[in-house]
Amino acid sequence: MSLKAMILTGYGINCDYETKYACELAGFDSSRVHLNDLLDNPSMLNDFGFLVFPGGFTFGDDLGSGVAFAAKIKFSISKDGKRLYDTLMEFNRRGKLILGICNGFQILVRLGVIPACNNRYGVQQATLAPNMSGYFIDRWVYLKVEKKSPNVFTRGLTLIRLPVRHGEGRFVPLNEHILQKVEDDGHVSLRYADENGTPTERFPYNPNGSVNSIAGITDTTGRIFGLMPHPEAAVSLYQYPDWTRKKISESEYGDGFKIFENAFSYLK
């Protein structure tokens, strides 16, 4: 399996450099690739084992967060006559990894590749709605990791702290049936929690009002993961606002580093 990571860029993605660095810190040989270049040569995806949709504001979120970027992937026909979406799904079926962060999470949800309840890929089953507060939120949050989730990115984690920075991050399922499937089938990977690790819908612990405090979800394989918080912005202890009060013992890595390290270890 390839230990190369492709970090998509273009059309308003603005966390690509930080994400590339996080991947390289974990051991990946990483490349920033513009979406148009991937459309011109989708076969280049075969050389990679890890595909990342970073955060940002693709197409200015003018039609809603991630809507235009997702549509470009879903309906664009590449030179080989196939939809880029189909190439993406073939990539996943070969046992490779896909990560969507913030706007990348919104894109994956709108593409219908997560949660993909009942393995219904390509059907949107949830959305990331505007924050309940009505404004953009930039703060650090606690996240409880769900043990029953098959997510390969969160293995070995229990309670982590990452930053969020978004205006549309409220996870809302299509209906109660989808919510039940998301809960029962282990799609939930992360929940907003208090400092004790107790999931809560109280603001500001749950910064956007997400249903059931859901902050990150996966498909049934555990190899497609989307989350609103930014792990690439927490790979070093020195990125934390209270780092001067922390005792440096065995590691100077932040909680976000483990997510990328888990991806590298899985593919290795």
C-alpha positions as CSV (number, residue, x, y, z in Angstrom):
1,M,0.0,0.0,0.0
2,S,1.3,3.4,-0.9
3,L,2.5,5.7,1.9
4,K,1.9,8.8,-0.2
5,A,-0.8,11.3,0.8
6,M,-2.6,13.6,-1.7
7,I,-3.9,16.8,-0.2
8,L,-6.5,18.4,-2.5
9,T,-6.3,22.2,-3.1
10,G,-8.0,24.9,-5.1
11,Y,-11.2,26.9,-5.2
12,G,-10.9,28.3,-1.7
13,I,-9.3,25.4,0.2
14,N,-6.9,27.2,2.7
15,C,-5.7,24.6,5.1
16,D,-3.7,22.6,2.5
17,Y,-0.2,23.6,3.6
18,E,-0.9,22.8,7.3
19,T,-2.5,19.5,6.3
20,K,0.5,18.6,4.1
21,Y,2.8,19.3,7.0
22,A,0.7,17.1,9.4
23,C,0.8,14.2,6.9
24,E,4.6,14.6,6.5
25,L,5.1,14.7,10.3
26,A,3.3,11.4,10.5
27,G,5.6,9.9,7.9
28,F,3.7,10.3,4.6
29,D,5.3,11.5,1.3
30,S,2.8,14.3,0.7
31,S,1.7,16.3,-2.3
32,R,-0.7,19.2,-2.8
33,V,-2.8,18.5,-5.9
34,H,-5.2,21.0,-7.5
35,L,-8.6,19.5,-8.2
36,N,-8.3,20.4,-11.9
37,D,-5.1,18.4,-12.2
38,L,-6.8,15.4,-10.7
39,L,-9.6,15.8,-13.2
40,D,-7.1,16.0,-16.0
41,N,-5.4,12.8,-14.8
42,P,-7.5,10.9,-12.3
43,S,-5.2,7.8,-12.7
44,M,-2.6,9.7,-10.6
45,L,-4.8,8.7,-7.6
46,N,-3.5,5.2,-8.0
47,D,-0.1,6.3,-6.7
48,F,-1.5,7.4,-3.4
49,G,-2.9,5.6,-0.3
50,F,-4.3,8.6,1.5
51,L,-6.6,11.3,0.2
52,V,-7.3,14.4,2.3
53,F,-10.0,17.1,1.7
54,P,-8.7,20.0,3.9
55,G,-10.6,22.8,5.4
56,G,-11.4,26.2,3.9
57,F,-14.3,27.9,2.1
58,T,-14.6,26.2,-1.3
59,F,-16.3,28.5,-3.8
60,G,-16.9,30.9,-0.9
61,D,-19.7,28.7,0.4
62,D,-21.9,30.8,-1.8
63,L,-24.3,27.9,-2.5
64,G,-23.8,26.4,1.0
65,S,-20.8,24.8,2.6
66,G,-19.1,22.3,0.2
67,V,-22.0,22.2,-2.2
68,A,-20.2,23.4,-5.4
69,F,-17.0,21.5,-4.7
70,A,-19.0,18.3,-4.1
71,A,-21.0,18.8,-7.3
72,K,-17.8,19.3,-9.3
73,I,-16.5,15.9,-8.0
74,K,-19.8,14.1,-8.5
75,F,-20.6,15.3,-12.0
76,S,-17.3,16.2,-13.7
77,I,-16.3,13.7,-16.4
78,S,-12.5,13.2,-16.6
79,K,-10.6,12.4,-19.8
80,D,-11.0,8.7,-19.3
81,G,-14.8,9.2,-19.6
82,K,-15.5,8.4,-16.0
83,R,-16.9,10.6,-13.2
84,L,-14.3,11.6,-10.7
85,Y,-16.7,10.4,-8.0
86,D,-16.5,6.9,-9.4
87,T,-12.7,7.0,-9.3
88,L,-13.0,8.2,-5.7
89,M,-15.1,5.2,-4.8
90,E,-12.8,2.8,-6.5
91,F,-10.0,4.3,-4.5
92,N,-11.9,3.5,-1.3
93,R,-12.8,0.0,-2.4
94,R,-9.1,-0.8,-2.7
95,G,-8.7,-0.3,1.0
96,K,-7.3,3.2,0.9
97,L,-8.1,6.1,3.3
98,I,-10.1,9.3,2.9
99,L,-10.2,12.1,5.4
100,G,-12.4,15.3,5.3
101,I,-11.7,18.1,7.7
102,C,-14.2,20.9,8.3
103,N,-15.1,22.0,4.7
104,G,-13.7,18.7,3.6
105,F,-16.2,17.0,6.0
106,Q,-19.0,19.0,4.5
107,I,-17.9,17.9,1.0
108,L,-17.9,14.2,1.9
109,V,-21.3,14.5,3.6
110,R,-22.8,16.2,0.5
111,L,-21.2,13.6,-1.8
112,G,-23.0,10.9,0.3
113,V,-19.8,8.9,1.1
114,I,-20.4,9.3,4.8
115,P,-22.3,8.2,6.8
116,A,-23.5,5.9,3.9
117,C,-25.9,4.1,6.2
118,N,-26.8,0.6,4.8
119,N,-23.9,1.1,2.4
120,R,-25.9,3.5,0.3
121,Y,-23.0,5.5,-1.1
122,G,-23.8,8.6,-3.2
123,V,-26.9,9.5,-1.3
124,Q,-26.8,12.5,1.0
125,Q,-28.1,11.4,4.4
126,A,-27.1,14.3,6.6
127,T,-26.0,17.9,6.4
128,L,-23.8,20.4,8.2
129,A,-26.2,23.3,9.0
130,P,-25.4,26.8,10.2
131,N,-24.3,27.1,13.8
132,M,-27.2,27.5,16.3
133,S,-25.5,30.6,17.6
134,G,-25.8,32.2,14.2
135,Y,-22.2,33.2,13.9
136,F,-18.7,31.9,13.1
137,I,-17.0,30.1,16.0
138,D,-13.3,29.7,16.5
139,R,-12.4,27.9,19.8
140,W,-10.9,24.7,21.2
141,V,-13.2,21.8,22.1
142,Y,-13.1,18.5,23.9
143,L,-14.0,15.4,21.9
144,K,-15.0,12.0,23.2
145,V,-13.9,9.2,20.9
146,E,-16.5,6.5,20.5
147,K,-15.0,3.0,21.2
148,K,-17.4,1.0,19.1
149,S,-16.6,3.0,15.9
150,P,-14.6,1.1,13.3
151,N,-12.7,4.3,12.5
152,V,-9.0,3.5,11.8
153,F,-8.0,7.2,12.4
154,T,-9.2,7.3,16.1
155,R,-7.7,4.0,17.3
156,G,-6.2,4.2,20.8
157,L,-7.8,7.6,21.6
158,T,-10.3,8.4,24.3
159,L,-10.6,12.2,24.9
160,I,-8.9,14.7,22.7
161,R,-8.8,18.5,22.3
162,L,-8.9,20.1,18.9
163,P,-9.8,23.6,17.6
164,V,-13.0,24.3,15.6
165,R,-13.4,27.3,13.2
166,H,-16.6,27.3,11.2
167,G,-19.9,28.9,10.6
168,E,-21.7,25.8,9.3
169,G,-20.9,22.8,11.5
170,R,-24.1,21.6,13.1
171,F,-24.6,18.0,12.2
172,V,-28.2,17.2,11.3
173,P,-29.3,13.8,10.0
174,L,-31.9,13.6,7.2
175,N,-34.5,12.1,9.6
176,E,-34.9,10.0,12.8
177,H,-34.3,6.8,10.9
178,I,-30.9,7.9,9.7
179,L,-30.0,9.2,13.1
180,Q,-30.8,5.8,14.6
181,K,-28.7,4.0,12.0
182,V,-25.8,6.4,12.5
183,E,-26.0,5.6,16.2
184,D,-26.7,1.9,16.1
185,D,-24.2,1.0,13.3
186,G,-21.1,2.7,14.8
187,H,-20.9,5.6,12.3
188,V,-20.3,8.2,15.1
189,S,-16.6,8.6,15.8
190,L,-16.4,11.8,17.8
191,R,-18.7,13.7,20.1
192,Y,-18.4,17.2,21.6
193,A,-17.8,16.8,25.3
194,D,-16.9,18.7,28.5
195,E,-13.5,18.5,30.1
196,N,-14.5,15.3,31.9
197,G,-15.3,13.5,28.6
198,T,-19.1,13.6,29.0
199,P,-20.9,14.3,25.7
200,T,-23.1,17.4,25.9
201,E,-25.2,19.6,23.7
202,R,-24.5,22.6,25.9
203,F,-22.8,25.6,24.4
204,P,-19.9,26.3,24.3
205,Y,-18.8,22.6,24.7
206,N,-21.0,21.8,21.7
207,P,-20.1,24.9,19.7
208,N,-22.6,24.5,16.9
209,G,-25.6,22.6,18.4
210,S,-24.9,19.3,16.6
211,V,-27.6,16.6,17.1
212,N,-26.4,14.1,19.7
213,S,-23.2,16.1,20.0
214,I,-21.8,14.5,16.8
215,A,-18.5,16.0,15.7
216,G,-17.2,13.3,13.4
217,I,-18.5,10.3,11.5
218,T,-17.3,7.4,9.4
219,D,-18.6,4.9,6.9
220,T,-19.0,1.3,7.9
221,T,-15.5,0.4,6.7
222,G,-13.9,3.0,9.1
223,R,-11.7,4.2,6.2
224,I,-13.6,7.3,5.3
225,F,-13.6,9.8,8.1
226,G,-15.0,13.3,8.3
227,L,-14.9,15.7,11.3
228,M,-15.5,19.4,11.9
229,P,-12.5,20.1,14.3
230,H,-9.1,20.6,12.8
231,P,-6.5,17.9,13.7
232,E,-3.9,19.5,11.5
233,A,-4.0,22.6,13.7
234,A,-3.2,20.5,16.8
235,V,-0.2,18.3,15.8
236,S,2.2,20.1,18.2
237,L,1.8,20.9,21.8
238,Y,2.9,24.5,21.0
239,Q,-0.2,25.1,18.9
240,Y,-2.4,24.9,22.0
241,P,-3.3,28.2,23.7
242,D,-2.4,26.9,27.1
243,W,0.9,25.1,26.2
244,T,2.9,27.1,28.7
245,R,0.9,25.5,31.5
246,K,1.4,21.9,30.2
247,K,4.1,19.6,31.5
248,I,6.2,18.2,28.6
249,S,6.9,14.6,29.4
250,E,7.2,11.9,26.8
251,S,5.9,13.8,23.7
252,E,5.5,17.3,22.4
253,Y,2.9,16.2,19.9
254,G,-0.7,17.5,20.0
255,D,-3.8,15.3,19.9
256,G,-4.3,15.9,16.2
257,F,-1.0,14.2,15.4
258,K,-2.3,10.8,16.4
259,I,-5.1,10.9,13.8
260,F,-2.5,11.2,11.0
261,E,-0.2,8.7,12.7
262,N,-3.0,6.2,12.8
263,A,-3.6,6.7,9.1
264,F,0.1,6.1,8.4
265,S,0.3,3.0,10.6
266,Y,-2.8,1.5,9.0
267,L,-1.4,1.8,5.5
268,K,2.0,0.7,6.6
